[in-house]
Amino acid sequence: MVEPSGPLVPISRPVLGAAERAAVDRVLASGSLIQGAEVAAFETEFGDGVEHRECVALASGTAALHLGLMAAGIKPGDEVVVPAFTFAATANAVVQVGAVPVFADIDPRTYCLDPAAVETALTPRTAAVIAVHLYGHPADMEALRLLADRHGLLLMEDAAQAQGACLRGRPAGALADVAAFSFYPSKLMTTGEGGMLVCADPAVATTARTLRNQGVGAEPLIGLNARMTEMAAAIGRVQLTRAPEFLARRRDNAAIWDLALGPDLTPYRAEGTEHGQSVYTIRHADRDAARSRLEDEGVETRVYYDTPLHLTPQYIRPDRAPLPASEAAARAVLSVPVGPHLDQSAVERVRQALARL
């Protein structure tokens, strides 16, 4: 065993500096703390990166999923197809609007929804499909778009992990009817907490803006408090200017990890995709041993996700069908640090540890 040369290299850490502090000070000096000029500017600036679609800044990525479904008209009793292999927020948002999540299996190479599995999961009650760009790899949105159009379904992107990802030159967030982004501290950029809803239809964005403010608007609705603060938006505006640098560093680090691991362990990337590299995830036949070895060498690891949602207590059903690709992935995936928080020394430590797997 190699002794660690220092504390564990953390799996993630936000990169913040003087510009973000100055942005917060600017807001505090203004005395306007909620839903003002900073939020409006952040929405416009973020929209520039998603084909100028309408954007609605919200309190979290989960709020973006929730309000996106509400604003697009998903109703209690509707069924929404979601991947079983994802973070719980994807399915939780479906339940929060009174709809029913129906779990479908994944492509074992990309970890994203398998369009053939989605088609099998459809019923007369199906109203929507949520495609998760897991770990930053774009889902097969072309096949899912054809399927959704054929069956008259809403198509949504859970792009929480995919800011900066592209499919055939088009950005994640502009590949469906609505899309949800997260600005949690582990993501490409952060606002502390926060999210963004991206809408192809401006009318859906208008409804979402009403819903986020307790339903107060020209046409009152029963809404909730999902507003983004001015401080969060101000931080987000600075982070958005730094996002290209953050993404480039993630991709540079991922390329180094690829070379260290070799072809057997290098993550798959489909032709025509540009990975968002939110997470660098390998698949290892002896995941526990690999994890112990990496952490012995000073590299923090995480398992995203060790239990597919259809097997969790809140979602398990006696009549559940097996989802073999999701279940196999949950037994084998392991994520390592890849973000811009890694300095040259940390990059070398991770590279050496991966090379010894």
Backbone torsions as a table, in degrees:
resi	resn	phi	psi	omega
1	MET	NA	137.9	177.4
2	VAL	-89.2	128.7	179.4
3	GLU	-72.2	134.8	176.5
4	PRO	-59.6	141.4	-179.8
5	SER	-89.5	4.7	-180.0
6	GLY	177.3	-169.0	177.6
7	PRO	-62.6	162.3	179.2
8	LEU	-55.8	136.5	169.8
9	VAL	-69.3	116.9	-172.6
10	PRO	-69.2	148.1	-179.3
11	ILE	-62.1	-35.0	177.4
12	SER	-160.2	160.5	176.0
13	ARG	-166.3	132.7	179.3
14	PRO	-67.4	148.3	178.0
15	VAL	-107.4	106.9	-176.0
16	LEU	-128.7	153.5	-177.5
17	GLY	-153.5	-157.4	-173.8
18	ALA	-62.7	-34.8	-177.9
19	ALA	-65.6	-39.1	178.4
20	GLU	-67.5	-40.3	178.1
21	ARG	-63.6	-41.3	178.8
22	ALA	-64.2	-36.3	178.9
23	ALA	-64.5	-41.9	178.0
24	VAL	-65.6	-42.8	178.1
25	ASP	-59.2	-38.6	178.7
26	ARG	-60.5	-42.5	179.2
27	VAL	-67.0	-45.7	-179.2
28	LEU	-59.9	-39.3	179.6
29	ALA	-67.4	-28.8	-178.1
30	SER	-73.7	-27.8	-176.7
31	GLY	79.1	-1.7	177.8
32	SER	-102.2	108.3	-169.0
33	LEU	-107.8	-16.6	-173.6
34	ILE	-130.2	129.5	165.0
35	GLN	51.1	58.3	-178.9
36	GLY	-125.4	-142.4	-173.5
37	ALA	-67.2	-34.3	180.0
38	GLU	-65.1	-43.4	178.7
39	VAL	-62.5	-45.8	-179.5
40	ALA	-61.2	-42.7	179.9
41	ALA	-67.2	-40.0	178.7
42	PHE	-61.6	-41.7	178.2
43	GLU	-60.3	-45.4	-179.4
44	THR	-65.2	-45.4	-177.6
45	GLU	-66.7	-39.0	176.7
46	PHE	-66.4	-38.6	179.4
47	GLY	-60.4	-29.0	178.2
48	ASP	-59.9	-26.8	-178.4
49	GLY	-92.1	-1.9	179.9
50	VAL	-128.2	49.9	176.0
51	GLU	59.9	33.6	174.3
52	HIS	60.2	31.1	175.2
53	ARG	-75.1	160.2	177.9
54	GLU	-68.2	132.1	-179.1
55	CYS	-122.1	145.2	179.9
56	VAL	-128.5	114.0	-179.2
57	ALA	-78.1	136.2	-173.7
58	LEU	-136.9	174.3	-172.8
59	ALA	-72.8	-20.2	-178.5
60	SER	-164.9	167.8	173.6
61	GLY	-66.0	-35.8	177.3
62	THR	-62.8	-40.9	176.2
63	ALA	-61.1	-35.6	178.3
64	ALA	-65.4	-42.0	175.6
65	LEU	-62.0	-47.9	-176.0
66	HIS	-62.1	-54.1	-177.6
67	LEU	-69.9	-29.2	175.7
68	GLY	-61.5	-44.6	178.1
69	LEU	-65.8	-44.1	179.3
70	MET	-60.4	-51.0	-174.8
71	ALA	-65.6	-29.4	-179.7
72	ALA	-84.3	-2.5	171.9
73	GLY	96.7	15.3	176.0
74	ILE	-72.0	130.8	-169.4
75	LYS	-115.7	162.4	172.5
76	PRO	-54.6	135.3	-179.4
77	GLY	92.7	-18.8	175.3
78	ASP	-65.6	153.1	172.5
79	GLU	-104.1	140.1	179.7
80	VAL	-128.0	121.7	-179.8
81	VAL	-81.5	127.6	179.4
82	VAL	-134.9	156.5	174.3
83	PRO	-70.8	146.7	174.2
84	ALA	-76.6	-26.0	-176.6
85	PHE	-98.0	87.2	-178.6
86	THR	-166.6	175.3	174.6
87	PHE	-71.4	150.1	-173.6
88	ALA	-59.7	-26.7	-176.3
89	ALA	-57.3	-32.1	-178.5
90	THR	-59.8	-48.7	179.6
91	ALA	-77.8	-35.9	-179.1
92	ASN	-58.7	-38.9	-179.7
93	ALA	-63.6	-34.6	177.1
94	VAL	-63.3	-46.2	179.6
95	VAL	-63.6	-37.1	-177.6
96	GLN	-63.7	-23.1	175.8
97	VAL	-95.8	5.8	178.7
98	GLY	85.8	4.9	179.5
99	ALA	-88.9	176.8	-174.4
100	VAL	-116.5	119.0	175.4
101	PRO	-74.7	131.6	175.9
102	VAL	-115.0	120.3	-171.4
103	PHE	-88.5	133.2	177.6
104	ALA	-121.2	161.0	-176.4
105	ASP	-83.9	171.7	-174.4
106	ILE	-112.5	163.7	166.1
107	ASP	-74.3	122.2	-174.4
108	PRO	-66.5	-14.1	-179.9
109	ARG	-88.7	-42.1	-176.5
110	THR	-96.6	-17.7	-175.6
111	TYR	68.7	13.0	178.5
112	CYS	-103.8	166.2	-178.8
113	LEU	-49.6	135.0	172.9
114	ASP	-87.3	114.8	-177.6
115	PRO	-55.5	-34.5	178.5
116	ALA	-65.9	-37.6	177.7
117	ALA	-68.2	-35.0	177.2
118	VAL	-62.4	-46.0	-178.0
119	GLU	-61.0	-38.4	178.4
120	THR	-64.6	-30.7	-176.1
121	ALA	-82.7	-8.5	-176.5
122	LEU	-70.3	144.1	173.7
123	THR	-136.4	174.6	176.5
124	PRO	-60.8	-17.8	-179.5
125	ARG	-91.3	-5.0	-177.6
126	THR	-67.4	129.1	-179.9
127	ALA	-118.6	-19.3	-174.1
128	ALA	-157.5	161.0	173.1
129	VAL	-130.1	131.9	174.0
130	ILE	-110.0	116.1	177.0
131	ALA	-96.1	125.1	177.9
132	VAL	-99.4	126.4	174.8
133	HIS	-84.7	77.8	-168.3
134	LEU	-68.7	136.2	-179.1
135	TYR	64.3	1.7	-177.9
136	GLY	105.1	0.3	177.9
137	HIS	-88.4	124.5	-179.2
138	PRO	-61.8	137.4	172.9
139	ALA	-70.1	169.1	179.3
140	ASP	-78.4	76.1	-173.2
141	MET	-70.7	-25.0	179.2
142	GLU	-66.6	-46.5	178.3
143	ALA	-67.3	-39.4	-179.4
144	LEU	-68.9	-33.8	177.1
145	ARG	-64.8	-44.1	178.0
146	LEU	-61.0	-43.2	-179.4
147	LEU	-64.6	-46.1	-179.0
148	ALA	-62.7	-42.0	179.7
149	ASP	-66.1	-38.7	-179.4
150	ARG	-63.8	-32.9	-176.2
151	HIS	-107.0	4.9	177.9
152	GLY	66.8	43.4	-175.0
153	LEU	-108.9	149.5	168.2
154	LEU	-70.2	135.5	175.2
155	LEU	-114.9	125.3	-176.7
156	MET	-123.6	142.6	172.8
157	GLU	-101.7	125.2	163.2
158	ASP	-90.8	95.3	-175.4
159	ALA	-102.7	25.4	-177.2
160	ALA	-56.0	-32.4	-178.0
161	GLN	-106.1	13.4	-166.7
162	ALA	-127.4	18.7	176.1
163	GLN	-60.4	128.2	-178.0
164	GLY	94.8	-14.1	177.5
165	ALA	-73.5	153.0	179.6
166	CYS	-138.9	152.1	172.7
167	LEU	-126.4	113.8	-177.6
168	ARG	49.9	44.0	174.8
169	GLY	85.9	-6.6	179.4
170	ARG	-101.2	139.7	-173.9
171	PRO	-78.6	145.4	167.5
172	ALA	-54.3	139.3	-174.6
173	GLY	103.0	-18.2	178.3
174	ALA	-120.6	24.8	-173.9
175	LEU	-112.2	4.7	-176.2
176	ALA	-150.3	-171.9	-179.4
177	ASP	-73.9	-41.1	176.6
178	VAL	-140.5	156.0	179.3
179	ALA	-145.1	148.6	-179.6
180	ALA	-123.0	129.2	176.0
181	PHE	-113.9	155.0	176.3
182	SER	-120.0	143.7	174.5
183	PHE	-117.8	32.7	173.7
184	TYR	-59.4	153.6	-173.2
185	PRO	-56.7	-22.0	-179.6
186	SER	-85.5	-6.2	-174.7
187	LYS	-81.8	179.2	-177.4
188	LEU	-53.5	-43.8	175.7
189	MET	-137.6	161.1	-175.0
190	THR	-134.5	153.9	167.5
191	THR	-120.1	15.2	-172.2
192	GLY	93.0	-75.8	162.8
193	GLU	-130.2	151.2	178.8
194	GLY	158.1	164.6	178.7
195	GLY	-155.3	169.5	178.4
196	MET	-138.3	129.9	172.9
197	LEU	-98.7	129.4	179.5
198	VAL	-113.5	129.6	-172.2
199	CYS	-126.1	129.2	173.8
200	ALA	-70.8	-32.5	-178.6
201	ASP	-101.6	115.4	-179.9
202	PRO	-56.7	-28.4	179.1
203	ALA	-65.5	-35.3	176.7
204	VAL	-65.8	-40.0	177.5
205	ALA	-63.0	-41.1	178.7
206	THR	-60.8	-44.0	178.2
207	THR	-63.1	-41.5	180.0
208	ALA	-63.8	-37.6	178.5
209	ARG	-64.7	-35.5	176.1
210	THR	-68.8	-44.9	-177.9
211	LEU	-62.8	-35.5	-175.8
212	ARG	-70.4	-15.9	-175.8
213	ASN	-116.7	49.6	178.2
214	GLN	61.0	20.7	176.9
215	GLY	81.2	11.0	-179.7
216	VAL	-81.5	120.8	-179.5
217	GLY	-174.9	-172.7	-179.9
218	ALA	-59.6	-37.1	174.3
219	GLU	-119.6	95.1	-173.2
220	PRO	-57.6	142.3	179.1
221	LEU	-132.8	168.8	170.1
222	ILE	-86.7	106.6	-174.9
223	GLY	-115.3	-153.6	-179.6
224	LEU	-154.6	172.4	177.5
225	ASN	-92.7	102.8	177.9
226	ALA	-128.8	27.3	-175.5
227	ARG	-70.2	149.6	169.1
228	MET	-92.4	139.9	177.9
229	THR	-76.5	160.4	175.9
230	GLU	-65.2	-35.1	178.4
231	MET	-63.3	-45.3	179.4
232	ALA	-61.3	-43.5	-179.3
233	ALA	-64.9	-38.9	179.4
234	ALA	-64.0	-43.1	174.8
235	ILE	-61.5	-43.6	-179.3
236	GLY	-60.4	-37.4	-179.9
237	ARG	-64.8	-39.5	176.6
238	VAL	-67.7	-47.3	-178.4
239	GLN	-61.2	-34.0	179.6
240	LEU	-62.9	-36.0	177.8
241	THR	-70.0	-23.7	-178.7
242	ARG	-93.9	-10.4	-175.1
243	ALA	-57.3	-41.8	177.9
244	PRO	-58.8	-40.5	177.3
245	GLU	-64.1	-44.9	179.5
246	PHE	-59.9	-43.4	-178.5
247	LEU	-65.8	-42.3	-180.0
248	ALA	-62.0	-40.4	179.8
249	ARG	-67.9	-38.6	175.9
250	ARG	-60.9	-45.3	-178.4
251	ARG	-68.8	-36.8	176.2
252	ASP	-62.1	-45.3	179.1
253	ASN	-63.6	-41.5	179.8
254	ALA	-61.0	-38.7	178.6
255	ALA	-64.4	-36.1	176.9
256	ILE	-67.2	-42.3	178.7
257	TRP	-63.2	-40.3	178.7
258	ASP	-55.5	-46.7	-178.6
259	LEU	-67.1	-36.1	-179.6
260	ALA	-67.9	-36.1	-174.2
261	LEU	-82.7	-36.5	-173.5
262	GLY	86.0	170.8	-170.2
263	PRO	-64.9	-27.0	-175.8
264	ASP	-70.1	-30.7	-176.8
265	LEU	-110.3	-9.2	-179.4
266	THR	-63.9	130.5	179.7
267	PRO	-61.0	145.2	179.5
268	TYR	-74.9	140.9	172.7
269	ARG	-133.5	120.0	-175.2
270	ALA	-68.3	150.5	177.1
271	GLU	-59.2	138.4	177.8
272	GLY	85.9	3.3	-179.7
273	THR	-109.5	149.5	168.0
274	GLU	-118.8	117.5	-172.2
275	HIS	-73.9	137.5	174.9
276	GLY	-75.8	-17.7	174.8
277	GLN	52.1	38.4	173.8
278	SER	-61.0	-37.3	179.7
279	VAL	-138.1	141.9	173.6
280	TYR	-103.7	111.5	-172.2
281	THR	-122.0	125.8	174.7
282	ILE	-104.2	166.8	176.9
283	ARG	-121.3	122.1	-173.5
284	HIS	-130.2	132.9	-177.4
285	ALA	-62.6	-31.2	176.4
286	ASP	-119.1	72.4	-173.4
287	ARG	-57.1	-43.5	-176.7
288	ASP	-63.4	-41.1	178.9
289	ALA	-67.0	-42.2	179.0
290	ALA	-63.0	-40.4	-179.7
291	ARG	-64.6	-44.2	179.4
292	SER	-62.2	-41.1	-178.4
293	ARG	-64.6	-44.3	-179.7
294	LEU	-65.4	-42.3	-178.6
295	GLU	-71.8	-31.5	172.5
296	ASP	-60.8	-29.3	-179.1
297	GLU	-95.2	10.7	171.8
298	GLY	90.9	20.9	-179.4
299	VAL	-116.2	117.4	177.4
300	GLU	-69.2	142.4	178.3
301	THR	-129.5	162.1	173.8
302	ARG	-140.5	155.0	173.0
303	VAL	-110.9	108.5	174.9
304	TYR	-114.9	92.7	19.1
305	TYR	-140.9	142.6	-171.4
306	ASP	-85.8	-11.6	178.0
307	THR	-137.3	115.9	175.0
308	PRO	-59.5	149.3	-172.3
309	LEU	-61.4	-31.4	-178.4
310	HIS	-70.0	-8.5	177.4
311	LEU	-108.7	2.1	179.1
312	THR	-82.5	152.5	-175.3
313	PRO	-56.1	-36.5	-176.2
314	GLN	-75.0	-16.1	-175.9
315	TYR	-122.9	-8.1	-175.9
316	ILE	-66.3	141.4	178.6
317	ARG	-129.4	142.8	-178.9
318	PRO	-58.6	-30.1	-176.2
319	ASP	-96.1	16.8	-174.9
320	ARG	-61.4	142.1	172.5
321	ALA	-89.9	147.2	176.8
322	PRO	-66.1	146.2	175.1
323	LEU	-122.2	84.7	-166.2
324	PRO	-62.6	-37.3	-178.7
325	ALA	-67.8	-40.6	177.9
326	SER	-64.6	-43.2	-177.5
327	GLU	-68.3	-37.3	178.3
328	ALA	-68.8	-40.7	179.2
329	ALA	-62.2	-42.0	-178.3
330	ALA	-62.0	-26.0	179.6
331	ARG	-83.6	-14.1	-168.2
332	ALA	-124.0	-19.0	-172.6
333	VAL	-75.7	148.4	178.6
334	LEU	-151.9	128.2	-177.4
335	SER	-109.0	144.4	-178.7
336	VAL	-126.8	163.2	-179.2
337	PRO	-60.7	143.4	177.7
338	VAL	-146.7	-5.2	-168.3
339	GLY	-77.2	176.5	-178.0
340	PRO	-73.5	-4.0	175.6
341	HIS	-72.9	-11.2	-177.7
342	LEU	-80.6	121.3	173.6
343	ASP	-85.4	-180.0	-174.5
344	GLN	-59.2	-39.4	179.8
345	SER	-64.5	-43.8	179.9
346	ALA	-65.8	-40.0	177.6
347	VAL	-57.7	-43.6	-178.5
348	GLU	-68.5	-37.0	177.8
349	ARG	-64.0	-44.5	179.8
350	VAL	-66.2	-42.7	-179.1
351	ARG	-58.9	-46.9	-178.5
352	GLN	-64.8	-39.5	-180.0
353	ALA	-66.0	-41.3	179.4
354	LEU	-67.1	-37.6	-179.6
355	ALA	-62.6	-23.0	-178.4
356	ARG	-92.9	0.6	178.8
357	LEU	-66.6	NA	NA
